Amino acid sequence: MNAKLHWTSALLVTALLLAGPVAADSFRCGNKLITDGDTADKLVARCGEPTEITRTAILRRPVDWRFGRPYYLSNDFVEVAVEYWTYNLGPNKLMRRLRLEDGIVVEVETLGPGYNEPDR
């Protein structure tokens, strides 16, 4: 039993070391940086209009974050607007998709290579 625990601990430590440091989500537009917590207005001002916007909504309990901890304001669910903004940065760069909840950036995802936009 002790050998199994030692092997499991060694495997866990190895996995953590291979994972590397955790960085906050960010997206660079030229020399401007967009990070979690930025507003949609700031995103448009720094990066321009996205190539595509997909809109949806989710239901969740209202929460107020204080000192890194969630404090739920009620047990009732409220509708939260969710938008996915995709930026095609061209064939020599990777595309980015940003998730905004109520107009605030909450996630930045790196997609595959961009592409040339067809003439419209």
C-alpha positions as CSV (number, residue, x, y, z in Angstrom):
1,M,0.0,0.0,0.0
2,N,2.8,2.4,0.9
3,A,4.5,1.8,-2.5
4,K,1.3,2.6,-4.3
5,L,0.9,5.9,-2.4
6,H,4.5,6.8,-3.3
7,W,4.0,6.0,-7.0
8,T,0.8,8.1,-7.1
9,S,2.5,11.0,-5.3
10,A,5.4,10.9,-7.8
11,L,3.0,10.8,-10.7
12,L,1.1,13.8,-9.3
13,V,4.3,15.9,-8.8
14,T,5.4,15.1,-12.3
15,A,2.1,16.2,-13.8
16,L,2.2,19.4,-11.9
17,L,5.7,20.2,-13.1
18,L,4.9,19.5,-16.7
19,A,1.8,21.8,-16.5
20,G,3.9,24.9,-16.0
21,P,2.8,28.2,-14.6
22,V,-0.7,29.3,-15.0
23,A,-1.1,32.7,-16.7
24,A,-4.1,35.0,-16.9
25,D,-6.0,35.1,-20.1
26,S,-4.8,37.8,-22.4
27,F,-4.9,39.0,-26.0
28,R,-2.5,41.3,-27.7
29,C,-3.7,43.7,-30.4
30,G,-0.6,45.3,-31.8
31,N,1.1,46.8,-28.7
32,K,-2.2,46.9,-26.7
33,L,-3.2,44.1,-24.2
34,I,-6.7,42.8,-23.4
35,T,-7.1,40.8,-20.2
36,D,-9.9,39.2,-18.2
37,G,-12.0,42.0,-16.7
38,D,-11.7,44.4,-19.6
39,T,-14.9,45.9,-21.0
40,A,-16.3,45.4,-24.5
41,D,-15.8,49.1,-25.2
42,K,-12.1,48.8,-24.3
43,L,-11.8,45.7,-26.5
44,V,-13.3,47.6,-29.5
45,A,-11.2,50.7,-28.9
46,R,-8.0,48.6,-28.7
47,C,-8.7,45.9,-31.3
48,G,-11.5,47.1,-33.5
49,E,-14.6,45.2,-34.4
50,P,-14.4,41.4,-34.3
51,T,-14.7,39.2,-37.4
52,E,-17.7,37.4,-35.9
53,I,-19.9,37.7,-32.8
54,T,-22.1,34.9,-31.5
55,R,-24.7,35.8,-28.8
56,T,-26.4,33.5,-26.3
57,A,-27.4,33.7,-22.6
58,I,-27.0,31.6,-19.5
59,L,-28.9,31.4,-16.2
60,R,-26.9,31.6,-12.9
61,R,-27.2,32.9,-9.4
62,P,-26.2,36.5,-8.9
63,V,-22.8,36.6,-7.3
64,D,-20.5,39.3,-5.8
65,W,-16.8,38.5,-5.6
66,R,-15.0,39.8,-2.6
67,F,-11.4,39.1,-1.7
68,G,-11.4,36.3,-4.3
69,R,-14.5,34.5,-2.8
70,P,-18.0,34.3,-4.2
71,Y,-20.9,35.7,-2.2
72,Y,-24.2,34.6,-3.7
73,L,-26.8,37.4,-3.4
74,S,-29.9,35.1,-3.8
75,N,-30.9,31.6,-4.7
76,D,-32.9,32.9,-7.7
77,F,-31.3,32.6,-11.2
78,V,-30.8,35.6,-13.5
79,E,-30.1,35.7,-17.2
80,V,-26.6,36.8,-18.2
81,A,-25.8,37.8,-21.7
82,V,-22.8,35.9,-23.2
83,E,-21.0,36.8,-26.4
84,Y,-18.2,35.1,-28.2
85,W,-16.1,37.5,-30.2
86,T,-13.8,36.0,-32.8
87,Y,-10.8,37.9,-34.2
88,N,-9.2,36.7,-37.4
89,L,-5.7,38.2,-37.4
90,G,-4.7,37.0,-40.9
91,P,-2.9,33.9,-42.2
92,N,0.3,34.5,-40.3
93,K,-1.3,34.7,-36.9
94,L,-3.6,32.6,-34.7
95,M,-7.2,33.6,-34.4
96,R,-8.6,34.5,-30.9
97,R,-12.1,33.9,-29.5
98,L,-13.0,36.0,-26.4
99,R,-16.0,35.2,-24.1
100,L,-17.7,38.2,-22.7
101,E,-20.4,38.0,-20.0
102,D,-22.5,41.2,-19.5
103,G,-19.9,43.0,-21.6
104,I,-16.9,41.9,-19.6
105,V,-14.0,39.7,-20.9
106,V,-14.0,36.5,-18.9
107,E,-12.0,34.1,-21.2
108,V,-9.5,34.3,-24.1
109,E,-9.1,31.3,-26.3
110,T,-6.5,30.7,-29.0
111,L,-7.8,29.1,-32.1
112,G,-6.1,27.8,-35.3
113,P,-4.4,30.0,-37.9
114,G,-6.2,32.9,-39.4
115,Y,-7.1,33.3,-43.1
116,N,-7.3,36.0,-45.7
117,E,-10.7,37.6,-45.8
118,P,-12.4,37.4,-49.2
119,D,-13.2,40.7,-50.9
120,R,-16.7,41.9,-50.1
